[in-house]
Amino acid sequence: MLISKKINDAINQQIGNEFGASLQYVAIAAHFDKEALPQLAAHFYLQAEEERDHAMRFVRFLVEADGEVVIPAVKAPKNKFASAKEAVQLSLDWEVEVTRQIHKLVDLAKKEVNYTTDNFLQWFVKEQLEEVSSMDNLLKVIRRAGEEGLLRVEEYLARKGGHGSLPEEDAT
């Protein structure tokens, strides 16, 4: 095994955190979908996919490092939001928290002089800078637009290329 039990356990916890974030972003996307805000919905559906992909990166790392994958229970996401600002603020707060979690994992890897884990985690360090910056910018746009101006936020996301389009529905 290329990692200690302590690192293995910490990464399993992070897998749960990433899956939890994915579910939270699905809940936010569904909220915007219900409000007929397709660009915001698409943005958060894609965020949900990215968080799931992050969890899977951790799973694959544990498998490659001959660790043990134990996925923890995930807390139910918040499903109701009083405003777009509240939903995006929750997202920004979460990305800041994930950044802190990743930094703790890096600290643990460095403390244990585990270069393999440290090297693996550097991708997440860079990714979190992008995630926090992106969510912070979206929150700034929403604050400027206000709830009455959410269609302007939609236009902003459409011009920016959004984050993609809504996931395709299964044709079966």
DRENDO-1510 file (C-alpha; in Angstrom, 1 decimal, always signed):
<recs>
REC; n; res; u; v; w
REC; 1; MET; +0.0; +0.0; +0.0 .
REC; 2; LEU; +1.4; +3.4; -1.0 .
REC; 3; ILE; -0.5; +5.4; +1.6 .
REC; 4; SER; -1.1; +5.2; +5.3 .
REC; 5; LYS; -4.3; +4.3; +7.0 .
REC; 6; LYS; -4.7; +7.9; +8.1 .
REC; 7; ILE; -4.4; +9.2; +4.5 .
REC; 8; ASN; -6.7; +6.4; +3.3 .
REC; 9; ASP; -9.3; +7.4; +5.8 .
REC; 10; ALA; -9.0; +11.1; +5.1 .
REC; 11; ILE; -9.4; +10.5; +1.3 .
REC; 12; ASN; -12.5; +8.3; +1.9 .
REC; 13; GLN; -14.0; +11.2; +3.9 .
REC; 14; GLN; -13.2; +13.5; +1.0 .
REC; 15; ILE; -14.9; +11.1; -1.4 .
REC; 16; GLY; -18.1; +11.5; +0.7 .
REC; 17; ASN; -17.6; +15.3; +0.7 .
REC; 18; GLU; -17.3; +15.4; -3.1 .
REC; 19; PHE; -20.4; +13.2; -3.6 .
REC; 20; GLY; -22.3; +15.4; -1.1 .
REC; 21; ALA; -21.3; +18.5; -3.2 .
REC; 22; SER; -22.5; +16.8; -6.3 .
REC; 23; LEU; -25.9; +16.2; -4.7 .
REC; 24; GLN; -26.1; +19.7; -3.5 .
REC; 25; TYR; -25.4; +21.1; -6.9 .
REC; 26; VAL; -28.1; +18.8; -8.4 .
REC; 27; ALA; -30.5; +20.3; -5.8 .
REC; 28; ILE; -29.5; +23.8; -6.8 .
REC; 29; ALA; -29.7; +23.0; -10.5 .
REC; 30; ALA; -33.2; +21.6; -10.0 .
REC; 31; HIS; -34.2; +24.8; -8.1 .
REC; 32; PHE; -33.1; +26.9; -11.1 .
REC; 33; ASP; -34.7; +24.5; -13.5 .
REC; 34; LYS; -38.0; +24.9; -11.7 .
REC; 35; GLU; -37.7; +28.7; -11.8 .
REC; 36; ALA; -37.2; +28.5; -15.7 .
REC; 37; LEU; -33.6; +29.7; -15.5 .
REC; 38; PRO; -32.0; +27.2; -17.9 .
REC; 39; GLN; -28.5; +28.7; -18.0 .
REC; 40; LEU; -28.2; +28.7; -14.2 .
REC; 41; ALA; -29.6; +25.2; -14.1 .
REC; 42; ALA; -27.2; +24.0; -16.8 .
REC; 43; HIS; -24.3; +25.6; -14.9 .
REC; 44; PHE; -25.1; +23.7; -11.7 .
REC; 45; TYR; -25.9; +20.4; -13.4 .
REC; 46; LEU; -22.4; +20.6; -14.9 .
REC; 47; GLN; -21.0; +21.5; -11.5 .
REC; 48; ALA; -22.7; +18.4; -10.1 .
REC; 49; GLU; -21.0; +16.3; -12.8 .
REC; 50; GLU; -17.6; +17.8; -12.0 .
REC; 51; GLU; -18.0; +17.1; -8.3 .
REC; 52; ARG; -18.9; +13.5; -9.0 .
REC; 53; ASP; -15.8; +13.3; -11.3 .
REC; 54; HIS; -13.7; +14.6; -8.4 .
REC; 55; ALA; -15.0; +11.9; -6.1 .
REC; 56; MET; -14.2; +9.3; -8.8 .
REC; 57; ARG; -10.6; +10.7; -9.1 .
REC; 58; PHE; -10.2; +10.0; -5.4 .
REC; 59; VAL; -11.7; +6.5; -5.7 .
REC; 60; ARG; -9.3; +5.6; -8.6 .
REC; 61; PHE; -6.4; +7.0; -6.6 .
REC; 62; LEU; -7.2; +4.8; -3.6 .
REC; 63; VAL; -7.5; +1.8; -5.9 .
REC; 64; GLU; -4.2; +2.5; -7.6 .
REC; 65; ALA; -2.5; +3.1; -4.3 .
REC; 66; ASP; -3.8; -0.3; -3.1 .
REC; 67; GLY; -5.9; +1.5; -0.5 .
REC; 68; GLU; -9.4; +0.6; +0.7 .
REC; 69; VAL; -12.4; +2.5; -0.7 .
REC; 70; VAL; -15.1; +3.0; +1.9 .
REC; 71; ILE; -17.6; +5.6; +0.8 .
REC; 72; PRO; -19.3; +7.3; +3.8 .
REC; 73; ALA; -22.9; +8.3; +4.1 .
REC; 74; VAL; -23.7; +11.6; +2.6 .
REC; 75; LYS; -25.9; +14.2; +4.2 .
REC; 76; ALA; -29.0; +15.2; +2.3 .
REC; 77; PRO; -28.6; +18.5; +0.4 .
REC; 78; LYS; -30.5; +21.7; +1.0 .
REC; 79; ASN; -33.4; +21.8; -1.5 .
REC; 80; LYS; -35.1; +25.1; -0.9 .
REC; 81; PHE; -33.7; +28.5; -1.5 .
REC; 82; ALA; -35.2; +31.9; -0.9 .
REC; 83; SER; -33.2; +33.5; -3.7 .
REC; 84; ALA; -30.6; +32.9; -6.3 .
REC; 85; LYS; -28.1; +34.7; -4.2 .
REC; 86; GLU; -28.7; +32.3; -1.3 .
REC; 87; ALA; -28.1; +29.3; -3.6 .
REC; 88; VAL; -24.9; +30.7; -5.1 .
REC; 89; GLN; -23.6; +31.9; -1.7 .
REC; 90; LEU; -24.1; +28.3; -0.4 .
REC; 91; SER; -22.0; +27.1; -3.4 .
REC; 92; LEU; -19.3; +29.6; -2.8 .
REC; 93; ASP; -19.1; +28.8; +0.9 .
REC; 94; TRP; -18.9; +25.1; +0.0 .
REC; 95; GLU; -16.0; +25.7; -2.5 .
REC; 96; VAL; -14.1; +27.6; +0.1 .
REC; 97; GLU; -14.7; +24.7; +2.6 .
REC; 98; VAL; -13.5; +22.1; +0.0 .
REC; 99; THR; -10.4; +24.2; -0.6 .
REC; 100; ARG; -9.7; +24.0; +3.2 .
REC; 101; GLN; -10.3; +20.3; +3.1 .
REC; 102; ILE; -7.9; +19.8; +0.2 .
REC; 103; HIS; -5.3; +21.9; +2.0 .
REC; 104; LYS; -5.6; +19.7; +5.0 .
REC; 105; LEU; -5.1; +16.6; +2.9 .
REC; 106; VAL; -2.0; +18.2; +1.4 .
REC; 107; ASP; -0.7; +19.1; +4.9 .
REC; 108; LEU; -1.2; +15.4; +5.9 .
REC; 109; ALA; +0.6; +14.1; +2.8 .
REC; 110; LYS; +3.5; +16.5; +3.5 .
REC; 111; LYS; +3.6; +15.6; +7.2 .
REC; 112; GLU; +3.8; +11.9; +6.2 .
REC; 113; VAL; +6.3; +12.7; +3.5 .
REC; 114; ASN; +4.0; +11.0; +1.0 .
REC; 115; TYR; +5.1; +12.5; -2.3 .
REC; 116; THR; +2.7; +10.2; -4.3 .
REC; 117; THR; -0.4; +11.6; -2.5 .
REC; 118; ASP; +1.0; +15.2; -2.5 .
REC; 119; ASN; +1.5; +15.0; -6.2 .
REC; 120; PHE; -2.0; +13.6; -6.8 .
REC; 121; LEU; -3.5; +16.4; -4.7 .
REC; 122; GLN; -1.8; +19.3; -6.6 .
REC; 123; TRP; -4.4; +18.9; -9.4 .
REC; 124; PHE; -7.1; +19.6; -6.8 .
REC; 125; VAL; -5.3; +22.6; -5.4 .
REC; 126; LYS; -5.3; +24.2; -8.8 .
REC; 127; GLU; -8.9; +23.1; -9.5 .
REC; 128; GLN; -10.1; +24.7; -6.2 .
REC; 129; LEU; -8.7; +28.1; -7.2 .
REC; 130; GLU; -10.7; +27.9; -10.4 .
REC; 131; GLU; -13.9; +26.8; -8.6 .
REC; 132; VAL; -13.8; +29.5; -5.9 .
REC; 133; SER; -13.0; +32.2; -8.5 .
REC; 134; SER; -15.8; +31.1; -10.8 .
REC; 135; MET; -18.4; +30.8; -8.0 .
REC; 136; ASP; -17.3; +34.2; -6.6 .
REC; 137; ASN; -17.7; +35.8; -10.0 .
REC; 138; LEU; -21.2; +34.3; -10.5 .
REC; 139; LEU; -22.2; +35.6; -7.0 .
REC; 140; LYS; -21.0; +39.1; -7.9 .
REC; 141; VAL; -23.0; +39.1; -11.1 .
REC; 142; ILE; -26.1; +37.9; -9.2 .
REC; 143; ARG; -25.7; +40.6; -6.6 .
REC; 144; ARG; -25.4; +43.2; -9.3 .
REC; 145; ALA; -28.4; +41.9; -11.2 .
REC; 146; GLY; -30.6; +41.3; -8.1 .
REC; 147; GLU; -33.5; +38.9; -8.1 .
REC; 148; GLU; -35.4; +41.0; -10.7 .
REC; 149; GLY; -32.5; +40.8; -13.0 .
REC; 150; LEU; -31.9; +37.1; -13.1 .
REC; 151; LEU; -32.6; +37.1; -16.9 .
REC; 152; ARG; -29.5; +39.2; -17.2 .
REC; 153; VAL; -27.6; +36.5; -15.3 .
REC; 154; GLU; -28.9; +34.0; -17.8 .
REC; 155; GLU; -27.6; +36.3; -20.6 .
REC; 156; TYR; -24.2; +36.6; -18.9 .
REC; 157; LEU; -23.9; +32.8; -18.6 .
REC; 158; ALA; -25.1; +32.3; -22.2 .
REC; 159; ARG; -22.5; +34.8; -23.5 .
REC; 160; LYS; -19.8; +33.3; -21.3 .
REC; 161; GLY; -20.7; +29.9; -22.8 .
REC; 162; GLY; -22.4; +29.1; -19.6 .
REC; 163; HIS; -21.0; +25.9; -18.3 .
REC; 164; GLY; -22.5; +23.8; -21.1 .
REC; 165; SER; -26.0; +22.8; -21.8 .
REC; 166; LEU; -28.5; +20.8; -19.9 .
REC; 167; PRO; -27.7; +17.1; -19.7 .
REC; 168; GLU; -29.4; +15.1; -22.5 .
REC; 169; GLU; -32.5; +13.2; -21.5 .
REC; 170; ASP; -32.3; +9.5; -22.0 .
REC; 171; ALA; -34.1; +8.6; -25.2 .
REC; 172; THR; -35.1; +5.1; -24.0 .
</recs>
